[in-house]
Amino acid sequence: MPHTDDTPRSHETRERPPHRPRHRFLVLAVVVLLIALPAGYLVQSAFQSRASGKDKERAAAATGLVYNRPPKVSQRIYDVPVPLSATRVAFYETNAWQKSTMWVEFRSDRKRLQEFLDDIGTGRLEKGEVAVTEKMATEVGWRFDEPRGHYWSTVHKQPGSQPDLTITVDKTYPARPHVYVVSTARF
């Protein structure tokens, strides 16, 4: 029987099922990229923010040295660029209406110590002196009365609102000198 336009074809008579995505994997990938990834990022950011807040709270509540690297902002404000390779880093910060002070201590090698001194603008240390006063040292529990200590120091006065730096270095172990810095900003 020849086909005429009046006779329906058997495959055209069937109704097509409702449209379903043919590429389910592609749809799944789009859902993950548009929904799951941003949600995961928000959760991770929340945990990081919470941890950062706890660190700041701990530092603000401290009554003595905190064995941690000072925040980059504090390093810039107080002009104390702690070398990245420094070990045994500790700091303590006090803020008052007219004066803010930050104490920083760390160990470094001789090369990094010289780079630190050059970065802050003073390259020289005076042998046999302890520039950090007893009052400054007592605030954080530093002691410079070791009879076999080999102390070198400098006081770096800076103009205007830049902080003054008092630096004492214990070179008892010359390969890893112990650096003590007191940075005082007056307003």
Sine and cosine of phi, psi and omega as CSV:
sin_phi,cos_phi,sin_psi,cos_psi,sin_omega,cos_omega
0.00,0.00,0.86,-0.50,-0.02,-1.00
-0.95,0.31,0.46,-0.89,-0.05,-1.00
-0.99,0.11,0.77,-0.63,0.08,-1.00
-0.87,-0.50,0.24,-0.97,-0.03,-1.00
-0.93,0.37,-0.33,0.95,-0.03,-1.00
-0.99,0.14,-0.38,0.92,-0.05,-1.00
-1.00,0.00,0.78,-0.63,-0.02,-1.00
-0.96,0.26,0.58,-0.81,0.08,-1.00
-0.99,0.15,0.53,-0.85,-0.09,-1.00
-0.93,0.38,-0.60,0.80,-0.03,-1.00
-0.98,0.19,-0.31,0.95,0.04,-1.00
-0.99,0.10,-0.31,0.95,-0.02,-1.00
-0.98,0.21,-0.38,0.92,0.00,-1.00
-0.96,0.26,0.65,-0.76,0.07,-1.00
-0.99,0.13,0.62,-0.79,0.03,-1.00
-0.97,0.23,0.59,-0.81,0.05,-1.00
-0.93,0.36,0.33,-0.94,0.02,-1.00
-0.84,0.54,0.44,-0.90,-0.07,-1.00
-0.91,0.42,0.79,-0.61,0.08,-1.00
-0.83,-0.56,0.61,-0.79,0.02,-1.00
-0.89,0.46,0.75,-0.67,-0.03,-1.00
-0.99,0.15,-0.41,0.91,-0.06,-1.00
-0.93,-0.36,0.97,0.23,-0.05,-1.00
-0.88,0.47,-0.59,0.81,0.02,-1.00
-0.88,0.47,-0.64,0.76,0.02,-1.00
-0.90,0.43,-0.67,0.74,0.03,-1.00
-0.90,0.44,-0.69,0.72,0.03,-1.00
-0.87,0.49,-0.69,0.72,0.02,-1.00
-0.88,0.47,-0.67,0.75,0.02,-1.00
-0.90,0.44,-0.69,0.73,0.02,-1.00
-0.87,0.49,-0.71,0.71,0.01,-1.00
-0.88,0.47,-0.73,0.69,-0.04,-1.00
-0.92,0.39,-0.59,0.81,-0.07,-1.00
-1.00,0.04,-0.41,0.91,-0.09,-1.00
-0.87,-0.49,-0.82,0.58,-0.14,-0.99
-0.93,0.36,-0.70,0.72,-0.01,-1.00
-0.89,0.46,-0.77,0.64,0.04,-1.00
-0.87,0.49,-0.60,0.80,0.03,-1.00
-0.91,0.42,-0.68,0.73,0.05,-1.00
-0.89,0.46,-0.65,0.76,0.03,-1.00
-0.89,0.46,-0.67,0.74,0.01,-1.00
-0.89,0.46,-0.66,0.75,0.02,-1.00
-0.90,0.44,-0.71,0.70,0.02,-1.00
-0.88,0.47,-0.68,0.74,0.02,-1.00
-0.89,0.46,-0.64,0.77,0.01,-1.00
-0.89,0.46,-0.69,0.72,0.02,-1.00
-0.91,0.41,-0.65,0.76,0.02,-1.00
-0.91,0.41,-0.66,0.75,0.01,-1.00
-0.90,0.44,-0.66,0.75,0.02,-1.00
-0.90,0.44,-0.69,0.72,0.02,-1.00
-0.90,0.43,-0.64,0.77,0.02,-1.00
-0.89,0.45,-0.68,0.73,0.03,-1.00
-0.88,0.47,-0.63,0.77,0.02,-1.00
-0.92,0.40,-0.62,0.78,0.05,-1.00
-0.89,0.45,-0.69,0.72,0.01,-1.00
-0.91,0.42,-0.65,0.76,0.02,-1.00
-0.90,0.44,-0.68,0.73,0.02,-1.00
-0.89,0.46,-0.70,0.72,0.00,-1.00
-0.91,0.41,-0.63,0.78,0.00,-1.00
-0.94,0.35,-0.52,0.85,-0.02,-1.00
-1.00,0.08,-0.10,1.00,-0.07,-1.00
-0.92,0.40,0.58,-0.81,0.07,-1.00
-0.90,-0.44,0.19,0.98,0.02,-1.00
-0.28,-0.96,-0.18,-0.98,-0.05,-1.00
-0.86,0.51,0.67,-0.74,0.10,-1.00
-0.94,-0.34,0.85,-0.52,-0.04,-1.00
-0.99,0.16,1.00,0.06,0.00,-1.00
-0.27,-0.96,0.30,-0.96,0.04,-1.00
-0.97,0.24,0.72,-0.69,0.04,-1.00
-0.90,0.43,0.50,-0.87,0.03,-1.00
-0.86,0.52,0.50,-0.87,0.00,-1.00
-0.83,0.56,-0.62,0.78,-0.01,-1.00
-0.88,0.47,-0.70,0.71,0.02,-1.00
-0.91,0.42,-0.63,0.78,0.03,-1.00
-0.87,0.49,-0.62,0.79,0.02,-1.00
-0.96,0.29,-0.69,0.72,-0.02,-1.00
-0.88,0.48,-0.71,0.70,-0.06,-1.00
-1.00,-0.02,0.03,1.00,0.05,-1.00
0.85,0.53,0.73,0.69,0.02,-1.00
-0.80,-0.59,0.99,0.13,-0.01,-1.00
-0.98,0.19,1.00,-0.02,-0.03,-1.00
-0.90,0.44,0.80,-0.59,0.00,-1.00
-0.86,0.51,0.60,-0.80,-0.01,-1.00
-0.87,0.48,-0.53,0.85,-0.04,-1.00
-1.00,0.08,0.03,1.00,-0.03,-1.00
-0.91,0.42,0.55,-0.84,0.05,-1.00
-0.86,-0.51,0.22,-0.98,-0.01,-1.00
0.76,0.65,0.74,0.68,-0.03,-1.00
-0.99,0.14,0.72,-0.70,0.06,-1.00
-0.59,-0.81,0.45,-0.89,0.05,-1.00
-0.49,-0.87,0.31,-0.95,0.06,-1.00
-0.48,-0.88,0.67,-0.74,-0.06,-1.00
-0.75,-0.66,0.69,-0.73,0.13,-0.99
-0.82,-0.57,0.58,-0.81,0.01,-1.00
-0.79,-0.62,0.72,-0.69,0.06,-1.00
-0.69,-0.72,0.09,-1.00,-0.07,-1.00
-0.88,0.47,-0.69,0.73,-0.08,-1.00
-0.97,-0.23,-0.28,0.96,-0.10,-0.99
-0.48,-0.88,0.67,-0.74,0.11,-0.99
-0.81,-0.58,0.62,-0.78,-0.07,-1.00
-0.71,-0.70,0.61,-0.79,0.11,-0.99
-0.77,-0.64,0.77,-0.63,0.09,-1.00
-0.98,-0.18,0.73,-0.69,0.02,-1.00
-0.69,-0.72,0.68,-0.73,0.14,-0.99
-0.72,-0.70,0.53,-0.85,0.03,-1.00
-0.28,-0.96,0.27,-0.96,0.13,-0.99
-0.94,-0.35,0.57,-0.82,0.00,-1.00
-0.47,-0.88,0.15,-0.99,0.11,-0.99
-1.00,0.04,0.16,-0.99,-0.08,-1.00
-0.88,0.48,-0.66,0.75,-0.03,-1.00
-0.89,0.45,-0.73,0.68,-0.01,-1.00
-0.93,0.37,-0.54,0.84,0.07,-1.00
-0.88,0.47,-0.71,0.70,0.01,-1.00
-0.90,0.44,-0.63,0.77,0.06,-1.00
-0.89,0.45,-0.64,0.77,0.05,-1.00
-0.87,0.48,-0.74,0.68,0.00,-1.00
-0.89,0.45,-0.64,0.77,0.04,-1.00
-0.92,0.40,-0.63,0.78,0.00,-1.00
-0.88,0.47,-0.63,0.78,-0.04,-1.00
-1.00,0.09,-0.16,0.99,0.10,-0.99
0.98,-0.22,0.16,0.99,0.07,-1.00
-0.75,-0.66,0.80,-0.60,-0.05,-1.00
-0.96,-0.28,-0.13,0.99,-0.11,-0.99
-0.91,-0.41,0.56,-0.83,0.13,-0.99
-0.83,-0.56,0.58,-0.81,0.04,-1.00
-1.00,-0.07,0.75,-0.66,-0.05,-1.00
-0.97,0.24,0.62,-0.78,0.14,-0.99
0.99,0.12,0.04,1.00,-0.02,-1.00
-0.94,-0.33,0.40,-0.92,0.14,-0.99
-0.85,-0.53,0.97,-0.24,-0.05,-1.00
-0.98,0.22,-0.49,0.87,0.03,-1.00
-0.93,0.38,0.87,-0.49,-0.05,-1.00
-0.94,0.35,0.30,-0.96,0.01,-1.00
-0.89,0.46,-0.61,0.80,0.02,-1.00
-0.90,0.44,-0.69,0.72,0.04,-1.00
-0.89,0.46,-0.70,0.72,-0.05,-1.00
-0.92,0.40,-0.64,0.77,-0.04,-1.00
-0.90,0.44,-0.54,0.84,-0.03,-1.00
-0.83,0.56,-0.56,0.83,-0.05,-1.00
-0.87,-0.49,0.05,1.00,0.05,-1.00
1.00,0.07,0.34,0.94,0.07,-1.00
-0.98,0.21,0.57,-0.82,0.05,-1.00
-0.77,-0.64,0.76,-0.65,0.00,-1.00
-0.85,-0.52,0.51,0.86,-0.02,-1.00
-0.98,-0.21,0.24,0.97,0.02,-1.00
-0.92,0.40,0.88,-0.48,-0.08,-1.00
-0.91,0.41,-0.47,0.88,-0.02,-1.00
-1.00,-0.06,0.11,0.99,0.00,-1.00
-0.94,0.34,0.60,-0.80,0.05,-1.00
-0.93,-0.37,1.00,0.00,-0.12,-0.99
-1.00,-0.07,0.63,-0.78,0.10,-1.00
-0.74,-0.67,0.60,-0.80,-0.09,-1.00
-0.52,-0.85,0.21,-0.98,0.15,-0.99
-0.33,-0.94,0.43,-0.90,0.14,-0.99
-0.87,-0.49,0.84,-0.55,-0.05,-1.00
-0.93,-0.36,0.99,-0.14,0.04,-1.00
-0.99,0.14,0.71,-0.70,-0.02,-1.00
-0.86,-0.52,0.49,-0.87,-0.06,-1.00
-0.97,0.24,0.36,-0.93,0.10,-0.99
0.89,0.46,-0.69,-0.73,-0.07,-1.00
-1.00,0.01,0.07,1.00,0.04,-1.00
-0.94,0.34,0.56,-0.83,-0.05,-1.00
-0.95,0.30,0.50,-0.86,0.13,-0.99
-1.00,0.04,0.66,-0.75,-0.05,-1.00
-0.91,-0.42,0.77,-0.64,0.11,-0.99
-0.92,-0.39,0.87,-0.50,-0.14,-0.99
-0.82,-0.58,0.76,-0.64,0.14,-0.99
-0.79,-0.61,0.72,-0.69,-0.01,-1.00
-0.85,-0.53,0.79,-0.61,0.07,-1.00
-1.00,-0.08,0.93,-0.36,-0.02,-1.00
-0.97,-0.24,0.52,0.86,0.06,-1.00
-0.85,0.53,-0.64,0.76,0.10,-1.00
-0.94,-0.35,1.00,-0.04,-0.17,-0.98
-0.87,0.49,-0.44,0.90,0.00,-1.00
-0.94,0.33,-0.50,0.87,-0.01,-1.00
-0.73,-0.69,0.96,0.28,0.00,-1.00
-0.88,0.48,0.52,-0.85,0.00,-1.00
-0.98,-0.20,0.87,-0.49,-0.11,-0.99
-0.96,-0.26,0.73,-0.68,0.05,-1.00
-0.85,-0.53,0.82,-0.57,-0.02,-1.00
-0.78,-0.62,0.72,-0.69,0.16,-0.99
-0.86,-0.51,0.89,-0.45,-0.01,-1.00
-0.94,-0.34,0.83,-0.56,-0.06,-1.00
-0.86,-0.51,0.85,-0.52,0.05,-1.00
-0.95,-0.32,0.81,-0.59,0.02,-1.00
-0.94,-0.33,0.62,-0.79,-0.05,-1.00
-0.93,-0.37,0.00,0.00,0.00,0.00
